Amino acid sequence: MNRIALLPSDVSQKIAAGEVIERPFSVVKELVENALDAQATEIKVELVEGGKRLLRVTDNGYGMSREDALLAFERHSTSKISTEADLDQIRTLGFRGEALPSISAVSHVTLKTSEKDESSGTQIEREGEEVLRVEDIAFPQGTCIEVANLFFNLPARKKFLRSERSELGQIVKYLTQAALAFPVVRISLFHGKRKVFDYPRVAQLKERIFQVYGGDILDRIMEVEYKDGHLALFGYASIPPTGRRDRKQQFFYVNNRPVKDKILQAALNQIYKSFLEKDNFAESFLFLSVPFTDVDVNVHPTKTEVKFIDSNAIFRFVHRSLEQALLKAMGVKEIYPLQKDKTHEFFVSESQKSLMSFDFKKQRPDEKTLFPFPKSEKFEAIPVLGQYNNMYIVAAGEEELLIIDQHNAHERVLFDRYVEIDSQNKWPQKLALLPIVFDLSPSQIESFDGSRELLEGLGFRLEEMGGRSYALKEYPGIFKEEEAKDIFLSLLEDVNEKKIEDKKHKMLATLACKTAVKAGEVLAREKMEYLVDELFKTSNFSLCPHGRPITVKIQKGEIEKGLKRAKN
């Protein structure tokens, strides 16, 4: 009995399509990359229902002849590689020859295209594997691809698509990355009849950063430009001591390809670790140029990951490039050659040591109020012995020592209180002395629009000021006015969950995190005693709302055994 058989072509093609096309974002990414490879200077993306019902990508690139347009729907057809050797030096964004065949296998596709100086263009309509129509049309130079009813013939895959707003949010983030990489290209996005953004062509990256994020960010970033042999790094990064409370505005590009890479992120975060306020991270828009033969971009179907031939050399180069930029920004002129620190895997230079001793006169954040609510009566008081390393509270149980993480403990105490306040709709509110005006990026606007009711329920009240400008007029009374903007922006990152209760949990956990005491803060004894008492009254004194452990116990028996006092 034969157990192995070749799959029918329609089944195998759907499987292949699923590997490349996972959601509307995947379609937009493939089509926009093709448009950029076609040297388009204008790209327009239109969506209906987050792209699930319809998406259209129109560009003014060099277009296709009828013969090429028909061939583009065949498996493994591509204009970007022709020999095996080409795989070792990929120079384009797209190259697999799978985009259009995969898209057409699971949707209804209409392609319109025309080459330069052609008297007429070509229109091709396909549904699944079936060609419905091929005809001449009047069409300007470029290509328009319309994709309708994605996964109409794969109901199992269609069922797992996310909400309209979630799909839109992913596309906004990708197009923002693409816009930063190609400032000379006009990129616009429309959702239904609403214009999400329209970035005209500009000459420089800095101008595009201004278009996307507004003018405030330009005061926080410095230029990075460094070259060594065949390697070059260009872009912008934070000026110390400013930064963000998360890593979500760290953008990296390798040969203009947006990537997620641990080597690049590690180099950035290590150089900035000593120069930013605690728990802050650098913003970055960094473009690394390497020889095409020294990087493999074919390691992941979505082409968002790369593999360097010599990752240590890349780390050292990026680290050194940022080091030079920081030294220049702070007026430190004397630069020494790299020397290897024998105690670490990474490299540290003499100029880095100079950088570490540089005096910022940094402003330390004000101490958070530990007692935002009336102190409750004690019960079964646990003796507090002291504070270790300005991070941990040491307390004595009956048969063990307790090592308590002060930040995680306070986060749990505050979270439980915030849950109670929210359930009663009793959030205290403060009126800003003057409206706090700032710009939101398109992805932040989408997050805000999708969670406005939740955010207003927490005590935030914003008014639109025109364009991307918003004024924060009221904020929760649990924190200070100077913290309101940063905390609000942090909450916008927590609204990607589908369920309202999941969004609310993440928002309350973020509020608790931002208002809790930090590791490194010196606490008076009465504050430590208060915190320990309140911790053991919470709903879960073992874990913080983010799932991190709060307490480590050292049993009395372990102490006695270590000190040779254990009884036989």
C-alpha positions in Angstrom: 0.0 0.0 0.0 1.5 3.3 -1.0 1.4 5.9 1.8 3.3 8.7 0.1 1.8 10.7 -2.8 2.4 14.0 -4.4 0.0 16.7 -3.4 -2.3 18.2 -6.0 -0.9 21.4 -7.4 -3.8 23.5 -6.0 -3.1 22.2 -2.5 0.7 22.6 -2.6 0.3 26.1 -3.9 -2.0 27.1 -1.1 0.5 25.7 1.4 3.3 27.7 -0.2 1.1 30.8 -0.2 0.6 30.3 3.5 4.4 30.4 4.1 4.7 33.8 2.4 1.3 35.4 3.0 0.1 35.3 6.6 -2.1 38.4 6.7 -2.8 41.7 4.9 0.4 43.1 6.3 2.3 40.4 4.4 0.7 41.3 1.1 1.3 45.0 1.6 5.0 44.4 2.5 5.6 42.2 -0.6 3.9 44.6 -3.0 5.5 47.8 -1.5 9.0 46.1 -1.7 8.3 45.3 -5.4 7.3 48.9 -6.0 10.5 50.2 -4.3 12.6 47.7 -6.4 10.9 49.0 -9.5 12.3 52.5 -8.6 8.9 54.0 -7.8 8.9 57.6 -6.5 5.3 57.5 -5.4 3.5 54.6 -3.7 -0.1 54.7 -2.6 -1.7 52.0 -0.3 -5.5 51.8 0.1 -7.2 49.5 2.5 -10.8 48.4 3.3 -11.4 46.7 6.6 -7.7 46.7 7.5 -6.9 45.0 4.1 -9.0 41.9 4.8 -11.7 42.8 2.3 -9.6 44.9 -0.1 -6.1 46.3 -0.4 -4.6 48.2 -3.3 -1.0 49.2 -3.9 -0.3 51.7 -6.8 3.1 52.9 -7.8 4.8 54.8 -10.6 7.7 52.4 -11.1 8.9 51.1 -14.4 6.0 48.7 -14.9 5.7 45.5 -16.9 5.0 44.4 -20.4 2.1 42.0 -21.0 4.5 39.0 -21.3 6.2 39.9 -18.0 3.0 40.5 -16.2 1.7 37.1 -17.2 5.0 35.5 -16.2 5.0 37.2 -12.9 2.2 34.9 -11.7 4.2 31.8 -12.3 6.1 30.1 -9.4 9.8 31.1 -9.0 9.5 33.9 -11.6 11.6 36.9 -10.7 13.6 39.7 -12.4 16.0 40.0 -9.4 18.2 36.9 -9.5 19.2 34.6 -12.3 22.0 32.4 -11.0 22.9 30.6 -7.8 25.7 33.1 -7.2 23.1 35.9 -7.0 21.8 34.4 -3.8 25.1 35.4 -2.1 24.7 39.1 -2.9 21.0 40.1 -2.8 20.7 43.8 -3.7 16.9 44.2 -3.8 14.2 44.1 -1.1 12.2 41.4 -2.7 13.8 38.5 -4.5 12.0 35.2 -3.9 9.7 35.1 -6.9 6.8 34.0 -4.7 4.9 37.1 -3.9 2.3 37.4 -6.8 1.8 33.6 -7.2 1.3 33.2 -3.4 -1.1 36.2 -3.2 -3.1 35.1 -6.2 -3.5 31.6 -4.9 -5.5 32.8 -1.9 -7.4 35.9 -3.2 -8.9 37.7 -6.1 -6.2 39.7 -7.8 -6.4 42.5 -10.4 -3.1 43.7 -11.9 -2.8 46.8 -14.0 0.5 47.8 -15.4 2.3 49.7 -18.2 5.8 50.3 -19.3 7.3 53.6 -20.3 6.4 54.8 -23.8 3.9 51.9 -24.3 0.7 52.8 -26.2 -1.5 50.7 -23.9 -1.2 48.9 -20.6 -2.3 45.4 -19.5 -5.0 44.3 -17.0 -5.0 40.7 -15.6 -7.7 39.4 -13.3 -7.2 36.1 -11.4 -9.2 34.3 -8.7 -7.2 31.6 -7.0 -5.4 29.7 -9.8 -7.9 30.7 -12.4 -7.2 33.5 -15.0 -10.5 35.4 -15.5 -9.4 38.1 -17.9 -6.5 39.5 -19.8 -7.0 42.8 -21.8 -5.5 46.0 -23.0 -6.3 49.1 -21.0 -5.2 52.8 -20.8 -2.8 53.0 -17.8 0.1 55.3 -17.0 3.6 54.0 -16.4 3.7 51.9 -13.2 1.7 49.1 -11.6 -1.5 48.8 -9.6 -2.3 45.5 -7.8 -5.6 45.1 -6.1 -6.2 42.2 -3.7 -9.7 41.3 -2.7 -11.2 38.8 -0.3 -7.9 37.5 1.1 -8.0 33.8 2.0 -11.5 33.3 0.5 -10.5 29.7 -0.3 -8.7 29.1 3.0 -11.4 29.6 5.6 -9.2 28.2 8.4 -6.5 30.8 7.7 -9.1 33.6 7.3 -10.7 32.7 10.7 -7.4 33.6 12.5 -7.0 37.0 11.0 -6.9 39.7 13.7 -9.3 42.6 14.1 -9.5 45.3 11.5 -7.7 47.8 13.7 -4.9 45.3 14.6 -4.3 44.6 10.9 -4.2 48.3 10.1 -1.8 48.9 13.0 0.7 46.4 11.6 0.5 48.0 8.1 1.0 51.5 9.6 4.1 50.3 11.4 5.6 48.7 8.3 4.9 51.6 6.0 6.4 54.0 8.6 9.6 51.9 8.5 9.6 52.0 4.7 9.0 55.7 4.7 12.0 56.3 6.9 14.2 54.1 4.7 13.1 55.9 1.5 12.6 59.6 2.2 12.8 60.4 -1.6 9.7 58.3 -2.2 6.2 59.7 -1.5 4.3 57.1 0.5 0.6 57.5 1.4 -1.9 55.3 3.2 -5.7 55.4 3.1 -8.1 53.4 5.2 -11.6 53.5 3.6 -12.2 57.2 2.9 -9.8 58.3 5.6 -6.2 59.5 4.9 -4.0 57.9 7.5 -0.9 59.8 6.3 0.7 61.2 3.2 4.4 61.8 3.3 5.7 63.9 0.3 9.1 63.3 -1.1 12.0 64.9 0.9 15.7 65.0 0.3 17.0 63.9 3.8 16.2 61.4 6.5 15.9 64.1 9.1 13.1 65.7 7.1 11.3 62.4 7.0 11.7 61.9 10.7 10.1 65.3 11.2 7.2 64.3 8.9 6.5 61.2 10.9 7.2 62.2 14.5 7.0 66.0 14.5 9.5 68.6 15.6 10.0 67.6 19.2 12.1 64.6 18.3 14.7 66.6 16.5 15.8 68.2 19.7 16.4 64.8 21.2 18.6 63.2 18.5 22.1 63.6 17.1 23.5 62.6 13.8 25.6 59.4 13.5 27.9 59.1 10.5 31.0 56.8 10.5 32.8 54.8 7.9 35.6 52.2 8.2 36.6 50.4 5.1 33.6 48.7 3.5 31.4 49.4 6.5 29.4 52.6 7.0 26.7 53.7 9.6 24.5 56.6 9.1 21.4 57.9 10.9 20.3 59.5 14.2 20.2 58.4 17.8 19.4 59.9 21.2 21.4 62.7 22.8 22.1 61.7 26.5 20.5 61.8 29.0 17.2 61.7 27.1 15.6 58.5 26.0 12.4 56.5 26.0 11.0 54.0 28.6 10.9 51.2 26.0 12.8 50.0 23.0 10.0 50.4 20.5 11.5 53.4 18.7 14.7 51.6 17.8 14.9 51.2 14.0 17.7 49.4 12.3 18.3 49.0 8.5 20.9 46.9 6.7 21.5 48.0 3.2 18.2 49.9 3.5 16.3 46.8 4.5 14.3 47.1 7.8 15.6 44.4 10.1 15.2 43.1 13.7 18.7 42.2 14.8 20.0 41.4 18.3 23.6 42.3 17.4 22.7 45.8 16.3 20.3 46.3 19.3 23.0 45.0 21.7 25.6 47.4 20.4 23.2 50.4 20.7 21.9 49.5 24.2 25.4 48.7 25.6 26.9 52.0 24.5 24.0 54.0 25.9 23.6 52.0 29.2 25.8 54.4 31.2 24.4 57.6 29.8 20.6 57.5 30.0 18.4 57.9 33.0 17.5 54.6 34.7 15.1 52.4 32.8 15.4 54.6 29.7 16.5 53.4 26.2 17.9 55.2 23.2 15.8 56.1 20.2 17.6 55.3 17.0 17.2 55.4 13.2 20.4 53.7 12.1 21.3 52.6 8.6 24.2 50.1 8.2 25.8 49.5 4.9 27.8 46.3 4.4 29.1 44.4 1.4 26.2 42.3 0.0 28.4 39.2 0.2 28.9 39.7 3.9 25.3 39.4 4.9 22.6 36.8 4.3 19.1 38.2 4.0 17.6 34.9 3.0 17.3 33.4 6.5 13.6 34.1 7.1 10.5 34.0 4.9 9.5 37.6 5.8 13.1 38.9 5.2 13.1 40.8 8.5 16.1 39.0 9.9 19.7 38.9 8.6 22.8 36.9 9.3 26.2 38.5 9.2 29.3 36.6 8.2 31.2 38.2 11.1 28.8 39.4 13.7 31.5 40.3 16.2 33.0 42.7 13.7 29.6 44.3 13.1 29.0 44.7 16.8 32.4 46.4 17.3 31.9 48.7 14.3 28.4 49.8 15.4 29.6 50.3 19.0 32.5 52.3 17.8 30.4 54.4 15.4 28.0 55.4 18.2 30.9 56.0 20.5 32.4 58.6 18.1 29.0 60.3 17.7 28.5 60.5 21.5 32.0 61.9 22.0 31.4 64.5 19.3 28.1 65.5 20.7 29.6 66.1 24.1 32.7 67.9 22.9 35.2 65.1 23.7 37.8 65.3 21.0 40.6 62.9 22.1 39.9 59.5 20.7 41.9 56.4 21.3 42.2 53.1 19.4 40.2 50.1 20.5 41.6 47.9 23.3 40.1 44.6 24.2 38.7 44.3 27.7 39.9 40.8 28.7 37.1 40.3 31.2 34.3 40.8 28.7 33.4 39.3 25.3 32.8 42.8 23.9 35.3 45.6 23.2 35.8 48.7 25.3 38.0 51.6 24.2 39.8 54.3 26.2 37.4 56.9 24.7 34.5 54.8 26.1 36.2 55.1 29.5 36.4 58.9 29.0 32.7 58.8 28.1 31.8 56.8 31.2 33.4 59.5 33.4 31.8 62.4 31.6 29.7 64.6 34.0 26.2 65.2 32.7 24.9 67.0 35.7 22.0 64.8 35.0 18.7 65.6 36.5 17.5 62.7 38.6 13.7 62.0 38.5 11.9 63.1 41.6 11.1 60.5 44.2 7.7 58.9 43.6 5.2 59.3 46.3 5.0 55.9 48.1 1.8 56.7 50.0 -0.8 57.8 47.4 -3.7 56.5 49.5 -4.4 56.4 53.3 -2.3 53.8 55.1 -4.3 50.8 56.2 -4.1 49.1 59.6 -1.3 46.6 60.0 -1.9 42.9 60.5 0.7 40.2 61.4 3.5 42.7 60.9 6.6 41.1 59.3 9.8 42.6 60.8 11.8 44.5 58.2 15.6 44.2 58.7 16.8 46.6 56.0 17.5 47.3 52.4 20.1 45.6 50.3 21.7 47.2 47.2 18.9 49.9 47.2 16.8 47.3 45.3 15.7 44.6 47.8 13.9 44.7 51.1 15.2 42.1 53.6 12.5 40.9 56.1 12.2 38.1 58.6 9.6 35.4 58.5 9.1 32.8 61.1 11.2 30.2 59.5 12.9 32.0 56.7 14.4 35.3 55.4 12.4 37.1 52.7 14.2 39.0 49.9 11.6 41.3 48.4 12.1 43.2 45.1 10.9 46.6 46.1 9.8 47.7 42.6 7.8 44.5 41.8 6.2 44.5 45.3 5.1 48.1 45.0 3.9 47.4 41.4 1.6 44.6 42.8 0.3 46.8 45.6 -0.5 49.7 43.2 -2.0 47.4 40.6 -4.5 45.9 43.0 -5.5 49.4 44.1 -5.8 50.6 40.5 -8.1 47.6 39.7 -10.3 48.5 42.6 -10.4 52.2 41.6 -11.2 51.3 38.0 -14.0 49.0 39.0 -15.6 51.8 40.9 -14.9 54.4 38.1 -13.3 56.7 40.7 -10.1 57.7 39.0 -8.8 61.0 40.5 -8.1 63.5 37.7 -5.9 66.6 37.5 -6.2 69.5 35.2 -2.9 70.4 33.5 -1.8 73.9 34.4 -1.2 74.5 30.7 -2.3 72.0 28.0 0.6 69.6 27.2 0.9 69.7 23.4 2.7 67.0 21.5 2.6 65.1 18.1 1.6 61.5 17.7 2.9 59.2 15.0 0.3 57.6 12.7 0.6 54.3 14.6 0.1 56.1 17.9 -3.0 57.8 16.5 -4.4 54.5 15.4 -3.8 53.1 18.9 -5.4 56.1 20.5 -8.4 56.1 18.3 -8.9 52.4 19.0 -8.7 52.8 22.8 -9.9 56.4 23.4 -12.7 55.2 25.7 -10.4 53.1 27.8 -7.9 55.9 28.2 -10.5 58.4 29.0 -11.8 56.0 31.6 -8.4 56.1 33.2 -8.5 59.8 33.5 -6.7 61.0 30.3 -8.5 63.7 28.2 -7.0 64.8 24.9 -8.2 67.2 22.3 -7.2 67.2 18.7 -5.3 70.4 17.7 -5.1 69.7 13.9 -2.9 67.4 12.0 -1.1 65.1 14.3 -1.0 67.5 17.2 -2.9 66.7 20.4 -3.3 68.6 23.7 -3.4 66.6 27.0 -5.6 68.6 29.2 -6.4 66.2 32.0 -4.5 63.2 33.4 -4.9 60.7 36.3 -4.1 62.3 39.7 -1.9 59.4 40.7 1.2 60.9 39.2 2.9 64.3 38.5 2.2 66.5 35.6 5.8 66.1 34.1 5.2 62.4 34.0 1.8 62.5 32.3 3.0 62.7 28.6 5.5 59.8 28.9 3.1 57.6 30.8 0.3 58.3 28.2 2.6 57.4 25.3 3.6 54.2 27.2 0.0 53.2 27.4 -0.5 53.6 23.7 1.9 50.6 23.3 -0.3 48.4 25.4 -3.5 48.5 23.3 -2.7 45.7 20.8 -4.7 43.1 22.7 -8.0 41.9 21.1 -10.1 41.7 24.3 -11.0 44.8 26.2 -10.2 43.1 29.6 -6.7 42.2 28.3 -6.1 45.8 27.2 -7.3 47.1 30.5 -5.0 44.7 32.4 -2.0 45.8 30.4 -2.8 49.5 30.9 -3.3 49.1 34.7 -0.1 47.1 34.9 1.8 49.8 33.0 0.4 52.5 35.3 1.5 50.5 38.3 4.9 50.0 36.8 5.4 53.7 35.9 4.3 54.9 39.4 6.0 52.3 41.5 9.3 52.9 43.3 12.3 52.0 41.1 15.2 49.7 41.7 18.0 51.9 43.1 15.8 54.2 45.2 16.7 54.5 48.9 13.7 53.8 51.1 13.2 55.0 54.7 12.4 52.2 57.1 8.7 53.3 57.5 8.2 53.1 53.8 9.7 49.6 53.7 7.5 48.5 56.5 4.4 49.9 54.9 5.3 48.3 51.6 5.9 44.8 53.1 2.6 45.0 55.1 0.6 46.0 52.1 2.2 43.4 49.8 0.9 40.5 51.9 -2.7 41.9 51.7 -2.7 41.8 47.9 -4.4 39.2 45.6 -1.1 37.7 44.6 2.0 38.5 46.6 4.2 36.1 44.7 4.1 37.7 41.2 3.8 41.3 39.9 1.1 42.0 37.3 3.6 41.4 34.5 4.3 37.9 35.9 7.7 38.6 37.5 8.5 37.0 40.9 8.4 39.4 43.9 9.9 37.4 46.8 12.7 34.9 47.3 12.7 32.9 50.5 15.9 31.6 52.2 14.8 28.9 54.7 16.2 28.8 58.2 17.5 25.3 57.6 19.6 26.5 54.7 21.2 29.2 56.8 21.9 26.8 59.6 23.4 24.3 57.3 25.7 26.9 55.7 26.9 28.1 59.0 27.4 24.5 60.4 24.6 25.0 63.0 22.3 22.4 61.5 21.2 19.8 64.1 22.1 16.2 63.4 
